[in-house]
C-alpha cells in the first residue's frame, strides 16, 4: 500500500562533473547541466503528482554533488543523524544539510563523530535499518546510528566500487522486503540478505549497471531508472506500479532517483 512521504531535495543548479570520487565520474566527459535540471524537475514533479510532499534545500555554489540529497542525513522518527562525508570534495555538504534541519525545527539533531553518508548507506525498513560499509561509511557509524535512533542496524559489506553506496545496490520495496543486486555484496552479506528477505527481488548485472537499484518506492509506486527493463518487469509482476524516469545526466556522477531523495520520516 502506498503511503504519503515527505522528501527533501536539492535543485542541481550547480551540478557538474568536476572531479572523480567514484567509478561513474569522468570529468573529461562532463555533464549537461541544463538537461540535469530538467530531469531533476521531472523527478520532483513525479513525487508531487503521487501526493508526496517535497521540501527544498538551497543549493550552494561550489558543491556540485549537493543535488544528491540522500547523502545529507538519516531521519527516523523525527530524529536527525547527520552526515560526515568521506571525501574532501563533499565535506561541506554535511554541515549544510544539518543546518537546514536545525533551522527548520527538527530535534534532536546529532552531528556524527564518524564518517557516514546518510541514506546513501542507511536504508530504513519497518523493524531494522540496513547499513552499508566498504567504501564510504564506517562500521562505527552503524553503531552510532543505532544508539541515537534506537533501531537495530544490520551491517552489509559492499565489495564492488561501482556500487559504493548501499542505495546503488539495494532499495526497500516496502517496510519488509527489498530488491538488490547480489554481486555488489560480500558472500557473508549475501547470506544475510537471503535469510532476511527470502522473497526479495533479485536484480541482474545489466539493471544494476544502469543504477536500477537506486530506486524510490512508497510501497506501491516505484520510481526507477528507465533503462532498468528487466527489473521493472519483475516489479510489475509483483503488482507494483513502476514509474520510469530518465536521470541519465545525473548518473554521470553516480546518482539516480534515490540519490536525489532524502526521506524525512516523522
C-alpha positions in Angstrom: 0.0 0.0 0.0 1.3 3.4 -0.9 1.9 6.0 1.9 2.4 9.7 1.5 6.0 10.6 2.0 8.0 13.7 2.8 11.2 14.2 0.8 14.0 16.7 0.9 15.6 17.5 -2.5 18.2 20.0 -3.8 17.9 21.5 -7.3 21.0 20.8 -9.3 21.7 24.5 -10.2 25.5 23.9 -9.7 25.7 20.3 -10.9 28.8 19.4 -12.8 31.2 16.5 -13.1 34.4 18.3 -12.0 36.2 15.5 -10.1 36.2 11.7 -9.9 35.3 10.2 -6.5 33.6 7.1 -7.8 33.9 5.0 -11.0 30.9 6.7 -12.7 32.6 10.1 -12.8 34.7 11.3 -15.7 35.5 15.0 -15.7 36.7 14.8 -19.3 33.2 13.9 -20.4 31.4 16.3 -18.1 27.6 16.6 -18.0 24.9 18.8 -19.5 23.7 21.0 -16.6 20.5 22.2 -18.2 19.5 18.6 -19.0 20.3 17.6 -15.5 17.9 20.3 -14.2 15.1 19.2 -16.5 15.5 15.6 -15.5 15.5 16.5 -11.8 12.5 18.7 -12.1 10.6 15.8 -13.7 11.5 13.6 -10.8 10.2 16.2 -8.3 7.0 16.6 -10.3 6.5 12.8 -10.2 6.7 12.8 -6.4 4.2 15.7 -6.2 1.8 14.0 -8.7 1.8 10.9 -6.4 0.8 13.1 -3.5 4.2 13.2 -1.7 5.5 16.4 -0.1 8.8 17.8 -1.3 10.8 20.3 0.6 13.9 22.0 -0.9 17.3 22.9 0.5 19.1 25.7 -1.3 22.0 24.6 -3.5 25.4 26.0 -2.7 27.8 27.2 -5.4 30.9 25.1 -5.3 29.1 21.9 -4.2 28.2 20.2 -7.5 27.1 17.0 -5.8 24.7 18.6 -3.3 21.9 17.5 -5.6 22.3 14.1 -4.1 20.3 14.9 -1.0 20.0 11.3 0.2 23.6 11.5 1.4 22.9 14.5 3.6 21.4 12.8 6.6 19.3 9.9 8.0 15.9 10.8 9.5 14.0 8.3 11.6 11.1 9.1 13.9 11.9 12.8 13.6 15.5 12.2 14.9 18.2 13.5 12.5 21.5 11.8 12.3 23.8 14.0 10.3 26.4 13.1 7.6 30.1 13.3 7.7 31.5 12.8 4.2 34.4 10.6 3.3 35.8 12.9 0.6 37.1 16.4 0.9 35.1 17.4 -2.2 31.8 16.9 -0.4 32.8 17.6 3.2 30.9 21.0 3.3 27.6 19.3 2.5 27.2 17.6 5.9 27.1 20.9 7.9 24.8 22.4 5.2 22.2 19.7 5.5 22.4 19.6 9.3 21.9 23.4 9.3 18.7 23.0 7.2 17.2 20.5 9.7 18.1 22.7 12.7 16.7 25.9 11.1 13.5 24.0 10.2 12.8 23.0 13.8 13.9 19.3 13.8 15.1 17.9 17.1 17.0 16.1 18.2 19.7 16.6 15.6 23.0 14.8 16.0 26.3 15.8 14.4 28.1 12.5 13.8 31.6 11.7 15.2 32.5 9.2 12.4 32.2 9.0 8.7 28.9 8.2 7.2 27.0 9.4 4.1 23.4 9.4 5.2 20.8 7.5 3.3 23.4 6.6 0.8 24.4 3.9 3.2 21.4 3.7 5.6 18.1 2.3 4.3 15.2 2.1 6.6 12.6 -0.7 6.9 9.8 -1.2 9.4 11.9 -3.0 12.1 15.6 -2.6 11.0 18.0 -0.2 9.3 20.2 -1.8 6.7 23.6 -0.2 6.7 26.4 -0.3 4.1 30.1 -0.2 4.6 33.2 -0.9 2.5 33.8 2.3 0.6 32.3 5.3 2.4 30.5 4.7 5.7 32.5 3.3 8.7 31.0 0.5 10.7 31.4 2.7 13.8 28.7 4.9 12.3 26.3 1.9 12.2 26.8 1.6 15.9 26.5 5.3 16.5 23.2 5.5 14.5 21.8 2.5 16.3 22.4 4.2 19.7 20.9 7.5 18.5 17.9 6.2 16.7 17.1 3.2 18.9 16.7 1.0 15.8 18.5 -2.3 15.1 21.1 -1.7 12.4 22.3 -4.6 10.2 25.7 -4.2 8.6 26.2 -5.2 4.9 29.6 -5.1 3.2 29.9 -3.7 -0.3 32.7 -5.1 -2.4 32.3 -3.6 -5.9 33.4 0.1 -6.2 30.7 0.7 -8.8 28.2 0.2 -6.0 30.0 2.4 -3.5 26.8 3.2 -1.5 24.2 0.8 -0.3 21.5 2.7 -2.2 23.2 1.9 -5.5 22.8 -1.9 -4.9 19.6 -2.2 -2.9 16.3 -0.5 -2.2 13.4 -1.2 0.1 10.2 -2.1 -1.8 8.2 -1.6 1.4 8.8 -1.9 5.1 9.5 -5.6 4.9 11.1 -6.5 1.6 13.8 -5.3 -0.7 15.3 -5.6 -4.2 19.0 -6.0 -4.5 21.9 -6.9 -6.8 23.9 -9.8 -5.1 27.1 -9.1 -7.0 27.6 -5.8 -5.0 27.9 -7.6 -1.7 30.4 -9.8 0.2 29.5 -13.6 0.5 28.5 -13.2 4.1 26.3 -10.2 3.4 24.6 -12.1 0.6 23.8 -14.8 3.1 22.4 -12.3 5.5 20.2 -10.8 2.7 18.9 -14.3 1.7 18.0 -15.1 5.3 16.3 -11.8 5.9 14.5 -11.4 2.6 13.7 -14.8 1.1 11.2 -13.2 -1.3 13.4 -10.4 -2.4 13.5 -9.1 -6.0 16.9 -10.1 -7.4 18.3 -7.7 -10.0 20.8 -8.8 -12.7 24.0 -7.1 -13.6 22.5 -5.2 -16.6 19.9 -3.5 -14.5 22.4 -2.8 -11.7 24.8 -1.2 -14.2 22.3 1.5 -15.1 21.7 2.1 -11.3 18.3 0.4 -11.5 18.6 -0.3 -7.8 18.9 3.4 -7.0 15.1 3.5 -6.9 12.4 5.0 -4.6 9.3 3.1 -3.5 6.4 4.3 -1.4 5.1 0.7 -1.0 3.2 0.7 -4.3 4.7 3.2 -6.7 8.4 2.6 -7.7 10.3 5.3 -9.4 13.1 3.6 -11.3 15.6 4.5 -14.0 14.0 4.0 -17.4 16.9 1.7 -18.6 16.3 -1.0 -15.9 14.0 -3.0 -18.1 14.1 -6.5 -16.6 13.9 -5.1 -13.0 10.9 -3.1 -14.0 9.1 -6.1 -15.5 9.7 -8.1 -12.3 8.4 -5.3 -10.1 5.3 -5.1 -12.2 4.8 -8.8 -12.0 4.7 -8.4 -8.2 1.9 -5.9 -8.5 3.9 -2.7 -8.1 3.3 0.4 -10.2 6.6 1.2 -11.9 7.2 4.8 -13.0 10.3 5.1 -15.2 12.4 8.3 -15.1 15.4 9.5 -17.1 18.2 10.7 -14.9 21.0 10.0 -17.4 22.9 13.2 -16.8 22.9 12.8 -13.0 24.1 9.2 -13.5 27.3 10.6 -14.9 28.1 11.4 -11.3 26.9 8.1 -10.0 23.4 9.2 -9.0 19.8 8.2 -9.6 16.3 8.8 -8.2 17.2 7.7 -4.7 20.4 9.7 -4.6 18.3 12.8 -5.2 15.8 12.0 -2.5 16.2 12.2 1.3 13.2 10.8 3.1 12.0 12.7 6.2 10.4 10.2 8.5 8.2 11.9 11.2 
